[in-house]
Amino acid sequence: MSYICAQTALVLQSGVSPRDGLEMAAEAMPGSKRERLESCVRELDEGMGLSESLEKAGFPAFMTALMGVGEQTGSLQDVAEGLAKHYERLERARSALGSAVLFPTMIFALMLVVQGVLCARVLPVMESALRLSGGELRGPALVFAEIGAFINSHALLAMAVPGALLLAALYFMARPESLVAVFVSKTAYGFLASKGACLSSVSLSLKAGADAETALSSAVGISDRTDPMVKACLGRMESGQGFAEAARGSGLLDAMDSRLLDAGIKSGSLDSVMEKIALKAEDRASEKLEKTVAALEPALVAVMSLSTGFILLSVMSPLSSLIAAV
């Protein structure tokens, strides 16, 4: 999406028609995307508008709606540039989320492999030494030995568990939108990311020439986690509150951002101020993800080290007791 929007903005800036721009973009696209753009070119040749042709080809409703507003207000180039930046940020966030999940998953899978090898290969040797000395495994050591016996008798199943984890991580790397759906609905990062996307859509609508209420209405449906706040903000505005006051009262903006928005309204730079607020919200989401990953990786390494040490100590303790008794 970012490439198509950036190409549209570039051709408009160069004085080339959107039709020729889409045709050039189609040449660089593979498979189904190329077919969709070629259908848009055909629709434009028949006299249909740009936003209508994109909508008919199945492009996102948010994108086509803003393109339509840009066509009506004569700000199509600005709208296309804003959409390109918006989709670039979304793609970067999805890529970062996929990378953030892959490495911890690899650590966890490695932890399972190491502990499986300990239980299946190392523990039987120690158990034999212990039995030759007249002792036997008890407590946790006996449990780990039984786990090792199960792994030896069901090797393929045991190998499938870490393998499935790695395959799932690679799948989410290739299909980040599936991972985004889970994180957006369940985590604090998802809430911040949803809020950033919502405010970004409001900013783009304002840049396209829409008024505040129309811009907010366009943000309904962006995320289930922000829809209640957006609808509450619209309700407050219908009851007579100003945009900044309604946004603060509904929880869409905090006190500092609402004051910044109020200053933007008074100075006549509402669209640019809202863009800054949206960028700040997206930066908060990125920062939250980075902090979570930074805390998760050492925590997994610590768990791996402690659990491996516990397995070894559970066997070494009775063995060392026998040696001391001798």
N, C-alpha and C positions, 0 to 999 in steps of 0.2 A: 504493500500500500504506500509506503514511504517513497518508493521509487516512482510510482505512477504520479503521486502528488507533486514530487520534486520536478519530474519531467514536465508536468503541466505548467508549473510556475515558471520553469526555464523557458519554455517555448512562448509563453505569453510575454515574458520580459524581452524576448528576442523579436517579437512581432510576428511569430509564426502562429497559425491557427491551432486551436486545441485538437482539431481533427488530425492534422499532420503530426502533432506531438504524440497522440495516442498511437498512431501508426508506427512511429519510430520506436515507441516504448514496446509495442507488440513484437517487434523484431528481436528484442533482447529477452523476451519472456519465454519460458518453456511451457509445453503442454497446454493444460486447460486454461491457464492464465492468458496465454497468447490468444486462444480462441475467444475468450471473453472480451479482450481488448479489440480484436478484429470485428466482433459483433457490434461493439460500440462505434467503431469507425463506420460500419455500414449504416447504423442508425443515424449517425451524424450526416452522412451523405444524403439520407432521406429527409433531412430537415429537422430532426429531433434535437432538443437541447442537450448540452453536455451532462448535466445532472440526471436528466431523464434516461439518457442512454446508459449511464453508469448504473443507475438503479435497476434498469431492465436486465442488465448483464449480471446482476447479483452481487454488486459491491455493497459494503456496509451502509446501512441506512443513515448512520451518523455522518459519514463522509459525503454521501449524495445530497443529504439535506443541506449541509453547509455549502457545498458547491452550488446548490440552487440559490441559496441566499446571496452568495457571492456574485452569481450571474445577475440577480435582480438589482443589487446595490452597486454594481460596477467594481467590486473589490475582489474579483475572482483570483487574481494573482496573489494578493495578500493571504486570502483564505487557503489557496493551494500550498503556499509556503508554510503557513501555520500547521496545516494538516500533515505536511511532510515531516516537520519537526516533532509533531505529536506522535506519529507512528514510529519514527526513529527511536524516540524515548521508550515507547512500549516494547519495541523489539529488543532494545538494550536491556530493559528490565527482565524480559522473558529469558534472554540469554544468560544474564547474571543469576537468575533464579535456578536455571538448569545446572549451571556450573556449581552453584552453592550446594545443590543436593548431591551431585555426583561424587565429590571427594569424600564427604562424610560417609556416604554409602559404601564406597570402596574401603574405607577404614574399618567399618563395621563388618563387611564381608571378610576382610583379612583377619579380623579378630576371631570370627567364627571358624575360619580355616585353621588358624594357629591352635585354638583351643580344641578343635576336633582332632588334630594330629596329636596333641598332648594326651587326650583321652584314649585315642585308638592305638597309638604306637608307643608312647613313653610310659604311660601308666601300667600296661601289662608287664613291661620289663621290671619296673619297680615292684609290682605285685609279686612277681616270681622271686625276686630277691628277698622280699619280706617273708614269703612262705618258706623259703629255704632256711631262713633264720628262726623259724618257729612262730612267726606272727601272722596276722591276717588284717585285711583292710576293714575299717569300720567307719561309720558316720559318713561325712561328705566324700571321703576317698572312695568308699564303696559305691556311692551314687555315681561318681565320675567314672569309675570302672565299668559300671553297667551301661552308662552312656557310650563309653568306648566300645563295648561289646556290640551295642546296637549299631554303631557307625560301621564296625567291621562287617557286620552281617547285612547291612543295608547301605553299602557304599554309594551306590548311584543316587539314592534318596538324600543322603547326607551331602553329596556334592551339589545336588540340585538347589539346596537352600541358598548358599552364597551366590550360586550362579543366577538364580532367579532375582536376587537383589540387584546384581550388576545389570542384568537385562532390563529390569524395571527402570533403573537409573538411566541407562542408555536410551530407553524408550522415551522417557520424559525429557531427555536432552534433545531428541529428535522431534518430539511433539510437546513443546513447552506450554502450549495453551491448556493442555490437560492438567499440568502441574499448577499453572496459574489459577485455574478454577478451584483447585483444592486449597491453595494457600490463601486466596482472596476470601473464601468463605469461612476459614477456620482460624486464621492467625492475626496477630496484631499488625504484622507487616502487610497482610492483605487489606486490612482496614485503611492503613495509611496509603497504600497503593491505589485503592478504590477512590479514596478522597482526592488524591492527586489527579487521577484520570477524570473524575467528575469536574473538578475545578478547571482542568485543561480544556474540557469540552465547553464549559461556560465561557472561558477566555476566547476560544476560537469563534464561538457564536457572536460574541461582542465585537470581535475584530471584523467579522463578516458584515456587521452593520445592524445586528439584531438588538432589541432593547433588553433590559435586564430580565424581565419576566419571560420573554421568549427564549433567552439564553438559558435560563434555569429550566424551563420546560424541556429543552433539548437534552438536558442532562438526566432526565428521568429515564430509567432503564439501563443506565451505564453499569450500575451494580446494585444488588439487593441491599448492601450494607450502607449505601449512601442515599438510596431512594427516600427513606423516611425523613431524612434531614432536608433533602431538596423539596419534598412536598410540604414539609412544615414551614420552610422558608417562603414558598409560594403562598401558603395560607396567611402567613404574617403580613406579606406585602399586599395581599388582597384586602386585609383588614386595616391598611393604612400605614404600616411601618415602612421606613426606608429600606433600601437594599442592604446597606451595611448593618443596620440594627436587626433586621430579620435574619441575616446570615449568622450573626452572633447568637441571637436568641434560639435559633434552631440547632446550633452546634456545628454548622457547616464551616464556620470560621472561629478562631479564637479571638480574644480581645485585641491583641496586637494587629492581627491581620484585618480585623473589622475596622479598626481606626485607620489603617493604611488604605483600605477600600473606600472609606468615607472621604479621605483626603483626595483620592483619585476621582471620585464623583464630583467633588467641589472644584477640582482643577480641570475637569474635562478630559482626563486621561484614564478613564475607567478601564478601557481594554488593555492598555499597557500595564496598569497596576494589577489587574486580575491575572495577566500573564506571569508577572513576577510572583504573585501569591501561589499560582499553580506550580511554577517551577520549584518554589520553596517546599511545597507539599511533596512533590516527587523526590526532592533531595532527602527529605525526612524518611521517606519509605526506603530509599536506597541505603541510607545510614543505618536504619533499623535492621535491614537484611545483613549488612556487613557485620554489625555487632553480634547478631545471632550466630552467624557462621563462625566468627572469630571465637565465640564462647563454646560452640559445639565441637569444633575439631579437637582442642586440648581435652575437653571433657571425655570424648570418645577414646582418646589415647590413654587417659588416666584409667578409665573403666577397663580397657583392654589389659593394661599393665597389672592392675590390682586383681582382676579375675584370673589372669594367667598365674600370677604369684600365689593366689589362694589355692588353685588346683595343685600346684607343685608342693606347697606347704602341707596340704592335707595328706599327701602321701609320704613326704619326707619326715613329718613329725613322728609317726609310729616307727618308721625305720630307724631314725636317729635314737629313739628311746630304747629300741632293742640293742643297738650297737653300744649305747652307754651302759646298759645292764650287763652286757658281756664284758 
